[in-house]
Amino acid sequence: MADVVTLSKKICLLGSFGVGKTSLVRRFVHQTFEENYHSTIGVQLSQRLIALDEKAQFNLIIWDLAHIEKYDNVLKRYLHGAHGAILVFDVSRPETLEALTPMRCFFHENSKGAPCLAAANKYDLLEKDAVDFDTISRNVEALNVRCVYTSAKTDHQVDMTFRTLCSMF
């Protein structure tokens, strides 16, 4: 049997204030969810080892970045060396999707060639009939990224989101 190759990858979570970046990380890394909101200050690092197949596994170093209003050298330093990003928005707050465009552009300027995908988070809060999926799809399509509907609360597609990003490396 061949040795398993372990690849370390730095993943950044970007998104507006309160979209659930920290909750997604907690669900993915610790399989927990907290109802109480705690704002991230600066950056919070987490780590998890996942295997995509019997030949390769990924040591994910996850950078949960606080929402930063301005795109400057501080954010540029956080993004340095990133292998990929998950752009998180809250499906119940359309303005958080619109805010991803400058974040994606800044990420690509500072992490050329690194893949991104969007996480449409808090899917559990909405009745399917109340969500304008066409508008979300059009706006995500304009970002030129793949989108996964997630819920940190119910664990809907959280693991799949990180695995999908890994499959893009």
TORZAVEX-522731 format. One record per residue: x, y, z of N, C-alpha, C in turn; residue number from 1. Coordinates in Angstrom, 1 decimal. Example, Ala and Ser with C-alpha at 12.3 -4.5 7.8 and 13.67 -1.06 7.14 Angstrom:
! residues 2
+--------+--------+--------+--------+--------+--------+--------+--------+--------+-----+
!    n_u !    n_v !    n_w !   ca_u !   ca_v !   ca_w !    c_u !    c_v !    c_w !   n !
+--------+--------+--------+--------+--------+--------+--------+--------+--------+-----+
!   13.2 !   -5.7 !    7.8 !   12.3 !   -4.5 !    7.8 !   13.2 !   -3.3 !    7.8 !   1 !
!   12.8 !   -2.2 !    7.1 !   13.7 !   -1.1 !    7.1 !   12.9 !    0.0 !    7.9 !   2 !
+--------+--------+--------+--------+--------+--------+--------+--------+--------+-----+
This chain:
! residues 169
+--------+--------+--------+--------+--------+--------+--------+--------+--------+-----+
!    n_u !    n_v !    n_w !   ca_u !   ca_v !   ca_w !    c_u !    c_v !    c_w !   n !
+--------+--------+--------+--------+--------+--------+--------+--------+--------+-----+
!    0.8 !   -1.2 !    0.0 !    0.0 !    0.0 !    0.0 !    0.9 !    1.2 !    0.0 !   1 !
!    0.5 !    2.2 !   -0.8 !    1.3 !    3.4 !   -0.9 !    1.1 !    4.3 !    0.3 !   2 !
!    2.1 !    5.1 !    0.5 !    2.0 !    6.1 !    1.6 !    1.0 !    7.2 !    1.3 !   3 !
!    0.4 !    7.6 !    2.3 !   -0.6 !    8.7 !    2.2 !    0.2 !   10.1 !    2.2 !   4 !
!   -0.1 !   10.9 !    1.2 !    0.6 !   12.2 !    1.1 !   -0.3 !   13.2 !    1.9 !   5 !
!    0.3 !   14.0 !    2.8 !   -0.4 !   15.0 !    3.6 !    0.1 !   16.4 !    3.0 !   6 !
!   -0.9 !   17.2 !    2.6 !   -0.6 !   18.5 !    2.1 !   -1.2 !   19.5 !    3.0 !   7 !
!   -0.4 !   20.5 !    3.5 !   -1.0 !   21.6 !    4.3 !   -1.5 !   22.7 !    3.4 !   8 !
!   -2.7 !   23.2 !    3.8 !   -3.3 !   24.2 !    3.0 !   -3.9 !   25.3 !    3.9 !   9 !
!   -3.6 !   26.5 !    3.6 !   -4.1 !   27.7 !    4.3 !   -5.4 !   28.1 !    3.7 !  10 !
!   -6.5 !   28.1 !    4.4 !   -7.8 !   28.5 !    3.9 !   -8.3 !   29.7 !    4.7 !  11 !
!   -8.8 !   30.7 !    4.0 !   -9.3 !   31.9 !    4.6 !  -10.8 !   31.9 !    4.4 !  12 !
!  -11.5 !   32.3 !    5.5 !  -13.0 !   32.6 !    5.4 !  -13.2 !   34.1 !    5.5 !  13 !
!  -13.8 !   34.5 !    4.4 !  -14.1 !   36.0 !    4.3 !  -15.6 !   36.2 !    4.2 !  14 !
!  -16.0 !   37.3 !    4.7 !  -17.4 !   37.7 !    4.6 !  -17.8 !   38.8 !    5.6 !  15 !
!  -19.0 !   39.3 !    5.5 !  -19.4 !   40.4 !    6.3 !  -19.6 !   40.0 !    7.7 !  16 !
!  -19.8 !   41.0 !    8.6 !  -20.1 !   40.8 !   10.0 !  -21.3 !   39.9 !   10.2 !  17 !
!  -21.2 !   38.9 !   11.0 !  -22.4 !   38.1 !   11.4 !  -23.0 !   37.1 !   10.4 !  18 !
!  -22.2 !   36.8 !    9.4 !  -22.7 !   35.8 !    8.4 !  -22.5 !   34.4 !    8.8 !  19 !
!  -21.7 !   34.1 !    9.8 !  -21.5 !   32.8 !   10.3 !  -20.2 !   32.1 !   10.0 !  20 !
!  -19.2 !   32.9 !    9.7 !  -17.9 !   32.3 !    9.4 !  -17.4 !   31.5 !   10.6 !  21 !
!  -17.4 !   32.0 !   11.8 !  -16.9 !   31.3 !   13.0 !  -17.8 !   30.1 !   13.2 !  22 !
!  -19.1 !   30.2 !   13.0 !  -19.9 !   29.0 !   13.3 !  -19.6 !   27.9 !   12.3 !  23 !
!  -19.4 !   28.3 !   11.0 !  -19.0 !   27.2 !   10.0 !  -17.7 !   26.5 !   10.4 !  24 !
!  -16.7 !   27.3 !   10.9 !  -15.4 !   26.7 !   11.3 !  -15.7 !   25.8 !   12.5 !  25 !
!  -16.4 !   26.3 !   13.5 !  -16.7 !   25.5 !   14.7 !  -17.4 !   24.2 !   14.3 !  26 !
!  -18.4 !   24.3 !   13.5 !  -19.1 !   23.1 !   13.0 !  -18.1 !   22.1 !   12.3 !  27 !
!  -17.3 !   22.6 !   11.4 !  -16.4 !   21.8 !   10.7 !  -15.3 !   21.2 !   11.5 !  28 !
!  -14.7 !   21.9 !   12.4 !  -13.6 !   21.5 !   13.2 !  -14.0 !   20.7 !   14.4 !  29 !
!  -15.0 !   21.2 !   15.2 !  -15.4 !   20.7 !   16.5 !  -16.7 !   20.0 !   16.5 !  30 !
!  -17.5 !   20.0 !   15.4 !  -18.8 !   19.5 !   15.3 !  -19.7 !   20.0 !   16.4 !  31 !
!  -19.6 !   21.4 !   16.6 !  -20.5 !   22.0 !   17.6 !  -21.1 !   23.3 !   17.0 !  32 !
!  -22.1 !   23.8 !   17.6 !  -22.8 !   25.0 !   17.2 !  -23.2 !   25.7 !   18.5 !  33 !
!  -23.0 !   27.0 !   18.5 !  -23.4 !   27.9 !   19.6 !  -24.4 !   28.9 !   19.1 !  34 !
!  -25.5 !   29.0 !   19.8 !  -26.5 !   30.0 !   19.5 !  -26.0 !   31.5 !   19.7 !  35 !
!  -25.2 !   31.6 !   20.8 !  -24.8 !   33.0 !   21.1 !  -23.7 !   33.5 !   20.2 !  36 !
!  -23.8 !   34.7 !   19.7 !  -22.9 !   35.3 !   18.8 !  -21.7 !   35.9 !   19.5 !  37 !
!  -20.5 !   35.6 !   19.0 !  -19.3 !   36.1 !   19.5 !  -18.5 !   36.7 !   18.3 !  38 !
!  -18.3 !   38.0 !   18.3 !  -17.6 !   38.6 !   17.2 !  -16.1 !   38.2 !   17.2 !  39 !
!  -15.6 !   37.9 !   16.0 !  -14.1 !   37.6 !   15.9 !  -13.4 !   38.9 !   15.9 !  40 !
!  -12.3 !   39.0 !   16.6 !  -11.4 !   40.1 !   16.6 !  -10.1 !   39.7 !   15.9 !  41 !
!   -9.8 !   40.3 !   14.8 !   -8.6 !   40.0 !   14.0 !   -8.8 !   38.7 !   13.3 !  42 !
!   -8.1 !   37.7 !   13.8 !   -8.1 !   36.4 !   13.1 !   -8.1 !   35.3 !   14.2 !  43 !
!   -8.8 !   34.2 !   13.9 !   -8.8 !   33.0 !   14.7 !   -8.4 !   31.8 !   13.9 !  44 !
!   -7.4 !   31.1 !   14.3 !   -6.9 !   30.0 !   13.6 !   -7.4 !   28.6 !   14.1 !  45 !
!   -7.8 !   27.7 !   13.2 !   -8.2 !   26.4 !   13.6 !   -7.6 !   25.4 !   12.6 !  46 !
!   -7.6 !   24.2 !   12.9 !   -7.0 !   23.2 !   12.1 !   -7.8 !   21.9 !   12.1 !  47 !
!   -7.8 !   21.2 !   10.9 !   -8.4 !   19.9 !   10.8 !   -7.8 !   19.1 !    9.7 !  48 !
!   -7.6 !   17.9 !    9.9 !   -7.0 !   16.9 !    8.9 !   -8.2 !   16.2 !    8.3 !  49 !
!   -8.2 !   16.2 !    6.9 !   -9.3 !   15.5 !    6.2 !   -8.6 !   14.7 !    5.1 !  50 !
!   -9.2 !   13.6 !    4.8 !   -8.8 !   12.8 !    3.7 !   -9.8 !   12.8 !    2.6 !  51 !
!   -9.3 !   13.1 !    1.3 !  -10.3 !   13.0 !    0.2 !  -10.3 !   11.6 !   -0.4 !  52 !
!   -9.2 !   10.9 !   -0.3 !   -9.1 !    9.6 !   -0.8 !   -8.0 !    8.8 !   -0.1 !  53 !
!   -7.7 !    7.6 !   -0.5 !   -6.7 !    6.8 !    0.2 !   -5.3 !    7.2 !   -0.1 !  54 !
!   -5.1 !    8.2 !   -1.0 !   -3.7 !    8.6 !   -1.4 !   -3.3 !   10.0 !   -0.8 !  55 !
!   -4.3 !   10.8 !   -0.6 !   -4.0 !   12.2 !   -0.2 !   -4.9 !   12.6 !    1.0 !  56 !
!   -4.3 !   13.4 !    1.9 !   -5.1 !   14.1 !    2.9 !   -4.6 !   15.5 !    3.0 !  57 !
!   -5.5 !   16.3 !    3.6 !   -5.2 !   17.7 !    3.7 !   -5.2 !   18.1 !    5.2 !  58 !
!   -4.1 !   18.8 !    5.6 !   -4.1 !   19.5 !    6.9 !   -4.5 !   20.9 !    6.6 !  59 !
!   -5.8 !   21.2 !    7.0 !   -6.3 !   22.5 !    6.7 !   -6.0 !   23.4 !    7.9 !  60 !
!   -5.4 !   24.5 !    7.6 !   -5.2 !   25.6 !    8.6 !   -6.1 !   26.7 !    8.2 !  61 !
!   -7.2 !   26.8 !    9.0 !   -8.3 !   27.7 !    8.6 !   -8.2 !   29.0 !    9.4 !  62 !
!   -8.1 !   30.1 !    8.6 !   -8.1 !   31.5 !    9.0 !   -9.4 !   32.1 !    9.0 !  63 !
!  -10.1 !   32.2 !   10.2 !  -11.4 !   32.8 !   10.3 !  -11.1 !   34.3 !   10.5 !  64 !
!  -11.3 !   35.1 !    9.4 !  -11.0 !   36.5 !    9.5 !  -12.2 !   37.4 !    9.9 !  65 !
!  -11.9 !   38.3 !   10.8 !  -13.0 !   39.2 !   11.2 !  -13.3 !   40.1 !   10.0 !  66 !
!  -14.5 !   40.6 !    9.9 !  -14.9 !   41.4 !    8.8 !  -14.1 !   42.7 !    8.9 !  67 !
!  -13.4 !   43.1 !    7.8 !  -12.6 !   44.3 !    7.8 !  -13.2 !   45.2 !    6.8 !  68 !
!  -13.5 !   46.4 !    7.2 !  -14.2 !   47.4 !    6.3 !  -13.3 !   47.9 !    5.2 !  69 !
!  -12.0 !   48.0 !    5.5 !  -11.1 !   48.5 !    4.4 !  -10.1 !   47.4 !    4.0 !  70 !
!   -9.8 !   47.4 !    2.8 !   -8.9 !   46.4 !    2.2 !   -7.5 !   47.1 !    2.2 !  71 !
!   -6.7 !   46.7 !    3.2 !   -5.4 !   47.3 !    3.3 !   -4.3 !   46.3 !    3.6 !  72 !
!   -3.2 !   46.8 !    4.1 !   -2.0 !   45.9 !    4.3 !   -2.2 !   44.9 !    5.4 !  73 !
!   -3.1 !   45.2 !    6.4 !   -3.4 !   44.2 !    7.4 !   -4.1 !   43.0 !    6.8 !  74 !
!   -5.1 !   43.2 !    6.0 !   -5.8 !   42.1 !    5.4 !   -4.9 !   41.4 !    4.4 !  75 !
!   -4.1 !   42.2 !    3.7 !   -3.1 !   41.6 !    2.7 !   -2.2 !   40.6 !    3.4 !  76 !
!   -1.7 !   41.0 !    4.6 !   -0.8 !   40.1 !    5.4 !   -1.6 !   38.8 !    5.8 !  77 !
!   -2.8 !   38.9 !    6.2 !   -3.6 !   37.7 !    6.5 !   -3.8 !   36.8 !    5.3 !  78 !
!   -4.0 !   37.4 !    4.2 !   -4.2 !   36.6 !    3.0 !   -2.9 !   36.0 !    2.4 !  79 !
!   -1.8 !   36.5 !    2.8 !   -0.5 !   36.0 !    2.2 !   -0.3 !   34.5 !    2.4 !  80 !
!   -0.1 !   33.9 !    1.3 !    0.2 !   32.4 !    1.3 !   -1.1 !   31.6 !    1.4 !  81 !
!   -2.3 !   32.2 !    1.2 !   -3.5 !   31.4 !    1.2 !   -3.6 !   30.5 !    0.0 !  82 !
!   -4.1 !   29.3 !    0.2 !   -4.3 !   28.4 !   -0.9 !   -5.7 !   28.4 !   -1.4 !  83 !
!   -6.6 !   29.0 !   -0.7 !   -8.0 !   29.0 !   -1.1 !   -8.8 !   29.9 !   -0.1 !  84 !
!  -10.1 !   30.2 !   -0.5 !  -10.9 !   31.0 !    0.3 !  -12.4 !   30.5 !    0.2 !  85 !
!  -13.1 !   30.6 !    1.3 !  -14.5 !   30.4 !    1.3 !  -15.1 !   31.8 !    1.6 !  86 !
!  -15.9 !   32.2 !    0.6 !  -16.6 !   33.5 !    0.7 !  -18.0 !   33.3 !    1.3 !  87 !
!  -18.2 !   33.7 !    2.5 !  -19.5 !   33.4 !    3.3 !  -20.4 !   34.6 !    3.2 !  88 !
!  -21.7 !   34.2 !    2.9 !  -22.8 !   35.2 !    3.0 !  -24.0 !   34.6 !    3.7 !  89 !
!  -24.9 !   35.5 !    4.2 !  -26.1 !   35.1 !    4.9 !  -27.2 !   35.1 !    3.9 !  90 !
!  -27.9 !   34.0 !    3.6 !  -28.9 !   34.0 !    2.6 !  -30.1 !   34.9 !    3.0 !  91 !
!  -30.3 !   35.2 !    4.2 !  -31.4 !   36.1 !    4.6 !  -31.0 !   37.5 !    4.6 !  92 !
!  -29.8 !   37.9 !    4.2 !  -29.3 !   39.3 !    4.1 !  -28.6 !   39.5 !    2.8 !  93 !
!  -29.4 !   39.8 !    1.8 !  -28.8 !   40.0 !    0.4 !  -27.6 !   40.9 !    0.3 !  94 !
!  -27.5 !   41.9 !    1.2 !  -26.4 !   42.8 !    1.1 !  -25.1 !   42.1 !    1.5 !  95 !
!  -25.1 !   41.0 !    2.2 !  -23.9 !   40.3 !    2.5 !  -23.3 !   39.6 !    1.3 !  96 !
!  -24.2 !   39.2 !    0.4 !  -23.7 !   38.6 !   -0.9 !  -23.1 !   39.7 !   -1.8 !  97 !
!  -23.7 !   40.9 !   -1.8 !  -23.2 !   42.0 !   -2.6 !  -21.8 !   42.4 !   -2.1 !  98 !
!  -21.6 !   42.3 !   -0.8 !  -20.3 !   42.7 !   -0.2 !  -19.2 !   41.8 !   -0.6 !  99 !
!  -19.5 !   40.6 !   -1.2 !  -18.4 !   39.7 !   -1.5 !  -17.6 !   40.1 !   -2.7 ! 100 !
!  -18.1 !   40.8 !   -3.6 !  -17.4 !   41.2 !   -4.8 !  -16.1 !   41.8 !   -4.5 ! 101 !
!  -16.0 !   42.9 !   -3.7 !  -14.7 !   43.5 !   -3.4 !  -13.8 !   42.6 !   -2.7 ! 102 !
!  -14.4 !   41.7 !   -1.8 !  -13.5 !   40.8 !   -1.0 !  -12.9 !   39.7 !   -2.0 ! 103 !
!  -13.7 !   39.2 !   -2.9 !  -13.2 !   38.2 !   -3.9 !  -12.1 !   38.9 !   -4.7 ! 104 !
!  -12.3 !   40.1 !   -5.2 !  -11.3 !   40.8 !   -6.0 !  -10.0 !   41.0 !   -5.2 ! 105 !
!  -10.1 !   41.4 !   -3.9 !   -8.9 !   41.6 !   -3.1 !   -8.2 !   40.3 !   -2.8 ! 106 !
!   -9.0 !   39.3 !   -2.6 !   -8.4 !   38.0 !   -2.4 !   -7.6 !   37.5 !   -3.6 ! 107 !
!   -8.2 !   37.6 !   -4.8 !   -7.5 !   37.2 !   -6.0 !   -6.2 !   38.1 !   -6.3 ! 108 !
!   -6.3 !   39.4 !   -6.0 !   -5.1 !   40.2 !   -6.2 !   -4.0 !   39.8 !   -5.3 ! 109 !
!   -4.3 !   39.2 !   -4.1 !   -3.2 !   38.9 !   -3.2 !   -3.0 !   37.4 !   -3.0 ! 110 !
!   -3.7 !   36.6 !   -3.7 !   -3.5 !   35.1 !   -3.7 !   -3.8 !   34.6 !   -5.1 ! 111 !
!   -3.1 !   35.1 !   -6.0 !   -3.3 !   34.8 !   -7.5 !   -3.4 !   33.2 !   -7.7 ! 112 !
!   -4.4 !   32.8 !   -8.4 !   -4.6 !   31.4 !   -8.8 !   -5.2 !   30.6 !   -7.7 ! 113 !
!   -5.4 !   31.1 !   -6.5 !   -6.0 !   30.3 !   -5.4 !   -7.6 !   30.2 !   -5.7 ! 114 !
!   -8.1 !   29.0 !   -5.5 !   -9.6 !   28.9 !   -5.7 !  -10.4 !   29.5 !   -4.6 ! 115 !
!  -11.6 !   29.9 !   -5.0 !  -12.6 !   30.4 !   -4.0 !  -13.9 !   29.7 !   -4.3 ! 116 !
!  -14.7 !   29.6 !   -3.3 !  -16.1 !   29.2 !   -3.4 !  -16.9 !   29.9 !   -2.4 ! 117 !
!  -18.2 !   30.0 !   -2.7 !  -19.1 !   30.8 !   -1.9 !  -19.9 !   29.8 !   -1.0 ! 118 !
!  -20.1 !   30.2 !    0.2 !  -21.0 !   29.4 !    1.2 !  -22.2 !   30.3 !    1.5 ! 119 !
!  -23.4 !   29.9 !    1.0 !  -24.6 !   30.6 !    1.2 !  -25.1 !   30.1 !    2.6 ! 120 !
!  -24.7 !   30.7 !    3.6 !  -24.9 !   30.2 !    5.0 !  -26.3 !   30.6 !    5.6 ! 121 !
!  -26.7 !   30.0 !    6.6 !  -27.9 !   30.2 !    7.4 !  -29.1 !   29.7 !    6.6 ! 122 !
!  -28.9 !   28.7 !    5.8 !  -30.0 !   28.1 !    4.9 !  -31.1 !   27.7 !    5.8 ! 123 !
!  -30.9 !   27.3 !    7.0 !  -31.9 !   26.8 !    7.9 !  -32.9 !   27.8 !    8.4 ! 124 !
!  -32.6 !   29.1 !    8.2 !  -33.4 !   30.2 !    8.7 !  -34.6 !   30.5 !    7.7 ! 125 !
!  -34.5 !   30.0 !    6.5 !  -35.4 !   30.3 !    5.5 !  -36.4 !   29.2 !    5.1 ! 126 !
!  -37.5 !   29.6 !    4.8 !  -38.4 !   28.7 !    4.1 !  -38.0 !   28.7 !    2.6 ! 127 !
!  -37.9 !   27.6 !    2.0 !  -37.5 !   27.5 !    0.6 !  -38.2 !   28.4 !   -0.3 ! 128 !
!  -39.5 !   28.6 !   -0.1 !  -40.3 !   29.5 !   -1.0 !  -40.0 !   31.0 !   -0.8 ! 129 !
!  -39.4 !   31.3 !    0.4 !  -39.1 !   32.7 !    0.6 !  -37.7 !   33.1 !    0.1 ! 130 !
!  -36.9 !   32.2 !   -0.4 !  -35.6 !   32.5 !   -0.9 !  -35.7 !   32.7 !   -2.4 ! 131 !
!  -35.1 !   33.8 !   -2.9 !  -35.1 !   34.1 !   -4.3 !  -33.8 !   33.5 !   -4.8 ! 132 !
!  -33.9 !   32.1 !   -5.1 !  -32.7 !   31.4 !   -5.6 !  -32.1 !   31.9 !   -6.9 ! 133 !
!  -33.0 !   32.4 !   -7.8 !  -32.6 !   33.0 !   -9.0 !  -31.7 !   34.2 !   -8.8 ! 134 !
!  -32.1 !   35.1 !   -8.0 !  -31.2 !   36.3 !   -7.7 !  -29.9 !   35.9 !   -7.0 ! 135 !
!  -30.0 !   35.0 !   -6.1 !  -28.7 !   34.5 !   -5.5 !  -27.8 !   33.8 !   -6.5 ! 136 !
!  -28.4 !   33.0 !   -7.4 !  -27.6 !   32.3 !   -8.4 !  -27.0 !   33.3 !   -9.3 ! 137 !
!  -27.7 !   34.4 !   -9.8 !  -27.2 !   35.4 !  -10.7 !  -26.0 !   36.1 !  -10.0 ! 138 !
!  -26.2 !   36.5 !   -8.7 !  -25.2 !   37.3 !   -8.0 !  -23.9 !   36.4 !   -7.8 ! 139 !
!  -24.1 !   35.2 !   -7.4 !  -23.0 !   34.3 !   -7.2 !  -22.3 !   34.1 !   -8.6 ! 140 !
!  -23.0 !   33.9 !   -9.6 !  -22.5 !   33.7 !  -11.0 !  -21.6 !   34.9 !  -11.3 ! 141 !
!  -22.0 !   36.1 !  -11.0 !  -21.2 !   37.3 !  -11.2 !  -19.9 !   37.2 !  -10.5 ! 142 !
!  -19.8 !   36.5 !   -9.4 !  -18.6 !   36.4 !   -8.6 !  -17.6 !   35.4 !   -9.3 ! 143 !
!  -18.2 !   34.6 !  -10.2 !  -17.4 !   33.6 !  -10.9 !  -16.8 !   32.5 !   -9.9 ! 144 !
!  -17.7 !   32.1 !   -9.0 !  -17.3 !   31.0 !   -8.1 !  -18.5 !   30.0 !   -7.9 ! 145 !
!  -18.2 !   28.8 !   -7.5 !  -19.2 !   27.8 !   -7.2 !  -19.8 !   28.2 !   -5.9 ! 146 !
!  -21.1 !   27.8 !   -5.7 !  -21.8 !   28.1 !   -4.4 !  -22.4 !   26.9 !   -3.8 ! 147 !
!  -22.2 !   26.8 !   -2.5 !  -22.8 !   25.7 !   -1.7 !  -23.7 !   26.3 !   -0.6 ! 148 !
!  -24.9 !   25.8 !   -0.5 !  -25.8 !   26.2 !    0.5 !  -25.5 !   25.5 !    1.8 ! 149 !
!  -25.3 !   26.2 !    2.9 !  -24.8 !   25.7 !    4.1 !  -25.7 !   26.1 !    5.3 ! 150 !
!  -25.6 !   25.4 !    6.4 !  -26.1 !   25.8 !    7.7 !  -25.2 !   25.2 !    8.7 ! 151 !
!  -24.5 !   26.1 !    9.4 !  -23.7 !   25.7 !   10.6 !  -24.5 !   25.1 !   11.7 ! 152 !
!  -25.8 !   25.6 !   11.8 !  -26.7 !   25.2 !   12.9 !  -27.1 !   23.7 !   12.7 ! 153 !
!  -27.5 !   23.4 !   11.5 !  -28.0 !   22.0 !   11.2 !  -26.9 !   21.1 !   10.6 ! 154 !
!  -25.7 !   21.6 !   10.3 !  -24.6 !   20.9 !    9.7 !  -24.9 !   20.6 !    8.2 ! 155 !
!  -25.8 !   21.4 !    7.6 !  -26.1 !   21.1 !    6.2 !  -24.9 !   21.5 !    5.3 ! 156 !
!  -24.3 !   20.5 !    4.7 !  -23.3 !   20.7 !    3.7 !  -22.0 !   21.4 !    4.1 ! 157 !
!  -21.8 !   21.5 !    5.5 !  -20.6 !   22.2 !    6.0 !  -19.3 !   21.4 !    5.6 ! 158 !
!  -19.3 !   20.1 !    5.9 !  -18.1 !   19.3 !    5.6 !  -17.9 !   19.3 !    4.0 ! 159 !
!  -19.0 !   19.2 !    3.3 !  -18.9 !   19.2 !    1.8 !  -18.3 !   20.5 !    1.3 ! 160 !
!  -18.5 !   21.6 !    1.9 !  -18.0 !   22.9 !    1.5 !  -16.5 !   22.8 !    1.5 ! 161 !
!  -15.9 !   22.4 !    2.7 !  -14.5 !   22.3 !    2.8 !  -13.9 !   21.3 !    1.9 ! 162 !
!  -14.5 !   20.2 !    1.7 !  -14.1 !   19.1 !    0.8 !  -14.1 !   19.6 !   -0.6 ! 163 !
!  -15.1 !   20.3 !   -1.0 !  -15.2 !   20.8 !   -2.4 !  -14.1 !   21.8 !   -2.6 ! 164 !
!  -13.8 !   22.6 !   -1.7 !  -12.6 !   23.5 !   -1.9 !  -11.3 !   22.7 !   -2.0 ! 165 !
!  -11.1 !   21.7 !   -1.2 !   -9.9 !   20.9 !   -1.3 !   -9.8 !   20.2 !   -2.7 ! 166 !
!  -11.0 !   19.8 !   -3.3 !  -10.9 !   19.2 !   -4.6 !  -10.5 !   20.1 !   -5.7 ! 167 !
!  -10.5 !   21.4 !   -5.4 !  -10.2 !   22.4 !   -6.4 !   -8.7 !   22.7 !   -6.4 ! 168 !
!   -7.9 !   22.2 !   -5.4 !   -6.4 !   22.4 !   -5.4 !   -5.8 !   21.6 !   -6.5 ! 169 !
+--------+--------+--------+--------+--------+--------+--------+--------+--------+-----+
